[in-house]
């Protein structure tokens, strides 16, 4: 696929890195020639220096032959105008715009659609990060929560506790002790290293387990793995950024929330936008005395979402040391996020990684309903739809153990039926695929993607 990305900032870099690994032809536009040279050396892409709003620059970037145009510039108005030009001048078939303004994100088809700015899909990093954090608040002992088929199936990453019923047990032994529990364990990670999941491998305390279950079975699964299901009642948000404000609004009425923000003018704005019972505090997010005076050691979740990576890291580490039960840090720089793996910070989030699944949906071949990136892009979970019939499909009528999947790829769940009647099937090797099944597959390595995509494609005889 021919893809043009406008903007070589952190979001544009992350998008380019993920899409290059998909074997796409990527062209990156930015006025900073030095920045482009760095990214050209790091990834297999072409850089075009210039103003991406100029038709001449877009033409030199290959806009006449472009399949997908993604605008990730810093300003919303730049992204909207760029999509309009790409659509009107070059008839680019598909456009995506990054928008940060909540008002613009919520604008309708009349403003954003083909008769407006020509935007096919909007990505909003702040909204995606907020939803990601809300899912972690729903399941506070999980490290990652991904939803498939309108939330009917969940994939969770969980740290195995020392007193867990899974700790020091093989997967086969765990299943024997919990035959009534309809979950499927997909992967095991130890010290960041993937371990192929089979019946003989034992899980040790501190290992990370990935499992999939129906929404109604998630709590039981977390209890069986041994992680206490203790609800989040008290939240402290470090940073009154766009994410901080969005998150506070969503938590109104659900949790007791305090927000720390160093800028007085921003504090006044936050106080005017939030319910009166929500406390807005002026001060440094890494001020130990302030954190102590506000009883940070008693909060269930401390969430550092300022616009500064260093402040988020310091605040999260400090809050954890002072007794906060769970700490989350928003970190944009990949190098920083990698450094924090295995640290006292429970969860690190990246705005780019929060939206990358939405972008991957547009470059997947076959019938793909959802894509989620895991392990900072190293692994992936996708939801594909079985279409066709037994003659034209490589899936329908075949047993799970007959599917031509890569050796380490695993079918996690099948969502069968539509609407309210849809149900989650945790498959065995003998489960047969039926028409319109939604199949959730875990891929420990992204290089497996193309092979998996092929099995969802129907032969030419299907009409």
N, C-alpha and C positions, 0 to 999 in steps of 0.2 A: 504494500500500500504506500502511495506517495503522500507524505504528511508534512505540512509546514507548521512550525511552532513560532509564534511571535512572542519574544521576551525571553531573555537568557538569565533571568533572576533565579532564585532558589526553586520556585515552582516550575519554571520552564526547564531548568536543569534536570529536576527529578522526573518530569514528564518525558523529556528526551531520553534519559537513561533507561526508563522502563520500556519505552516504545522501540528504542534501538534494539533491545534484547529480544524483541518480537520479530526481528528480521524485516523491519520496515525501512523504507527509504526516507530518512529524516533530513529536513532543511530547517535550520534555526536562524531567525532574523533578530538582530539587535544592533543598536548604534555603537556599542562598545566592541571595537575590533579585538582588543586584547582579551576580553572575556571570551569571545567566540573562538579565538585561537586555542585557549586553554581547553575548552570543551571539545573542539575538533580533535585535539591530541588525546583526550581522555576517551571519547566515544567515536564510533564510526558514523559521523554525520557531516553535513556540509553547512558551513556558516556563511551568511550573507549580511554584510555590514550596511546599515542604513535605517531609514525611517519606514517602518512597516505599514504606514498609512499611505505611502506613495505607490501608485500603480506600477511605476517603473521598477521599484524595489521588489514588489510582489511578483512581477513578471520574471525578473532575474532569478527569483527563488523557485520558479517553476509553477506558479499559480495556475497557468492554463491547463496543466496536467495533474493538478492536485486532487486527491481523493478526500482529504480531511484537513481542515484548517483549524488550529487551536490557538487562541489568543490569550496569553498569560502575562500581558504587560501589567505594569504597576497600577495604572489608572483604569477604572471601569469604562470611562468614556472612550479611551483608546481602544479597548477591546470591542466595544460595541461598534465603533466606526470601522475598525478593521474587518469585522465580520460582514458588515454591510458592503464594503468595497470588494471583498473577496467574492461575495455572492453576486453583486450587481455587475461588476466589471469582468470577472473571470468565470462566473457560473460554477463556482466550487460547490460540489454536491452536498457536503456536510460541514457544518461549522460549530465550534464550541467556544464559548466565551467564559472567562473567569470574571465573576462579579462579586464584589465584597459588600456593596450596599444592600441592606435587607429590603429596602423599597424597590430597588431594581430587580432583585432576585424574585420578588413576589409579583412583578409586573406580568401582565397577561400576554397572550398570543398577539394581540393587536400591536403592542409595543415591540416585543422581542421577535416575533415570528417572521415568516418570509415576507410579509408586506411591511414589516417594521424594520428592525435592524438585521434581519436575516440570520438570527441565531437559532440553531436547531436544539442545542442543549446548553444549559447553564451549569457551571460548577462553582460552588462557593466553599472555599476551604474552611471558613469559620463555621458555617452550618454543618459541614461534614464532621469536623472535629467535635462540635457540640453534641451531635447525635451519638458519636462514638463514646464520648464521656458518659452520656446518659445511660448507655447500655452497660457500661462498667459500674455505674451506680446501682443499676437494677441487679447486677450479679457482682458484688464487690470483691469476691475472692477470685474472680477470673482475671486473666491477663489480657485476653482478647475475646470479644464477642462478635460473631458474624451471623447475619440473618439471611435466610434463603426462603423463597416462595412466600413472600409477604409475611415473613416471621414465623411460618409454621415449623420450620426446622432451624436449629441453632448449631453453630460450630463454636466451641469454646476452647481456649487454651488455659490450662490450670497448672499451677505449681503443686507438685505432690507433697503434701505435708508429712512430717515425720511420723505422726500417729495415724496416717491415712490407711484405709483398708487396701489401698493399692500399693503402698510402700512395701518394698521387699517381696512383692508378689509378681509372678508372671501373669501375663494377660490371660492365659488359659486358666490359671488358678482363680483369678479375679472373676472371670465369667462363671466358673463353677459355683462360687460363693454367692453370686448375684444373678442367677438365671432369669429372674423376673424383671431385671433392669434393661429396658430397650435402648441401649446406647451402643455406639461403635467407636472404639478407640482407633484413631487413624495414624497417629505418629507419636514418637517419643524423642525428646531432645535432652541431651545431657551436656552441660557446659557450652551450650550453643551449637552442639554437633548433632546432626540428625542420625537417629538409630532406626533402621528398618523395623517396623512393628510386627512381631509375630508372637505365637503363643508361648515361646520359650523365654524371651527376654524379660528380665526382671526390672521393675521400676524402683529406683532408689529415691530417698527423700531429696528434694530439690530438683528432681527431673521435671521437665515440662511435658504434660500430656495433652494432646489434641483429641477431642472427641466430638461427635455429632449426635444430637438427640432431638426428638420432638420438643416443642416449646413447653408442653405440660410436664415433660420428664426431666427438665434441666435441674430443677431443685433437688430431686431425688438423686440425680447423678452426682451433683456437687456434694451432697451429704455422704454418698457411698465412697467417694474418693477421699473424704475426710476433711474437707474444708468447711469450716463453720459458716452457716448461712446467717450472718449477723447483718441486719439491715443498716443502711446509711441514714442516720438521723441528723448529724451535725457536719456541715461542710464549710471549709474555709477556702476562699478563692483568692489567690495571690495575683493581682493584676486586673485592672478594670478595662482590659482591651475589648475588642469586638467579641471575642470568644467569651471573655469573662462576663460581659453584659448579657449575651445570648444565654449562657449557661444559668446565670442568676435568674433570668426571667423564667426559664423552664423549670427551675427548682422551687419557684414561689409556691408555697402551700404544701410542698412535699418534704422539705428539710429546713432546718434552721441554718441560715447562710450568713456569713460575714465576708466582706470583700475588702482587701487591702490595696490601696492605689496611692502612689507617691504624688501625683499631680493634683493640686487643689481644685483647679477648674474641672478636671475630669471627675473628681469626687462629687462635685456639686451636680454635674450632669447625671452621674449614676444615681445619686440620691433622688433626683427629680424623675427618673425613669423607672425606679424600682419601688415595690411596696414599702410603706413606712416601717414595717416590722423588720425589714432587711437592713442590717447594719453595714454602713460604708465607712471605712476607716482610712484616714490619710496617714501614710507612712511608708517606709521602705519594706518591700516584701521579704527582705533578708535581715530585718532588724530583730535580733534575738530578744531584746527586752520587750518589744511590742508583741511578738509571738507568744512570749511567756505570759504577759499581762492579759492576753486574749485567750489563754488556756488552749494553745495549739495541741498540747498533749492529750486533750480530751476529744479532739475531732475524729470522726470516722474516716473522713477523706479530706486531704489537703491537695489542692489542684493549682499548680503554678502555670498560669497562661498569660503572662505579660508578653510584651513584644520583644523581650531581650532574653536570648538563650541562657546567657551566663547567670542572670538574675533568677531565672526559673530553676536552673540546676542548683544554685546555692540555696535558694529558698526551700526547695524540696528536700535536699540533704539535711538542712538544718531542722526542718519540721519533723523529719523522720527520727533524727537524733533526739528530739525533744518529746517524742512519744506519740506522734500522729500515727493512727493505725495503718492507713494506706496513703501513699503519696504518688501523685502523677505530675509529670513535667512535660510541657510542650516545648519541643526542641526542633528547630528548623534545620540546623546544620547537621548533615549526616555524620561528619567526623565526631561531633560532640555526642550525638545519639549512640554511636558505636562505642565510644568510651564509657558511656553510662551503663552499658549492658553488664549485668551482674553486680551493679552497685547497690547501694541502699535504696535507690529510687525504685519503687515497685513497677511503674509503667512509664515509658517514654512514648510520646506521640509526635508524629510529624504531620503537618498540614498537607503536604504533598502526598504522603502515603494514605491519608484518609480519603483522598479523592481519586487515587489512581485506578481503583476498581471501576469507577464510573467511566473513565477514559478507555480502559481496556475493553469495555463492552463494545466500543465502536470499531475495534480492529480485530475482533474475533471472527473467525470463519464459522459457518454452520449456524445452528439455532442455539444461541447462548442467552440465557435469561438473567444471569448474574455472574459477576467475577469479583473475587476478593483477593487482594495481595496479602501474603503472610511473610513473617520473618524478614521484614524490610525488603520485600521484593524477591527474596530467594525462592519462596514457595508460593503456591497458588491454590485456591479452591474455586471451582467453577460449577455452575448449575446449567446443564444443557437439557434440551427437550428432545425426546425421541419422536420423530415424525416419519411419516411414510407407512409402509406395511412390511410384512416379512420378506417380500421380494426386493424391495428397494432400500430398506434400512439395514444397517449393520448391527442394530441394537434390538429391534422389536422381535419378540419370539425367542430370543437367545437368553441363556442363563448368564448370571453375573460372571461365573467362572469361565465362560466361553468368550467373553469380550476381549478384543485385541487391544488391551491396555498395556502401557509400559509396566515393567515388572514391579516397580515400587508404587505406582499409582493405585489408589484405593477408592472404591465406591463406598461412600459414607452413608448415604440415605437415598431413598426414592420417595418423592412426593407424588401420590397417585390420586386422581380425581380433581374436580374443579370447585372453586368457591368454598362454601361452608362444608361441603362433603369431602374436601381434600383431606387426606391422611398421610402420615409419615410412616414409611415402611423401612425398618432397619434390615437390610438384606443379608441373606446367607449366599453362599456360592450357587445354590440351586434356585434362587429367586429369578423368575423370568421377567424380562422387560416388556411392558405393554405400551400401546400407542398413547402418546401425549404424556408419558411419565416424565417427571422432572428428576434428573439424575445428578446428585451432588458428588463430585469427584475431587479428591485431594491429590495434588501433585507436589511432591517434595522438591522437585527441581523444575524450573521454568522451561528447560530445554524439552520437556515432555509435551508442551502445549500443543504443538502442531500435530503430533501423532494422535492426541486425544481429540482434537478438533475434527479430524478426519472421520472418526467413527460416528459423529453426529450428522455428517453429510449424507444425503440420499443420492441414490443413483439417478441417472438422467431419465429413467423410465417413470419416475414419480411425477404425477401431475396434480 
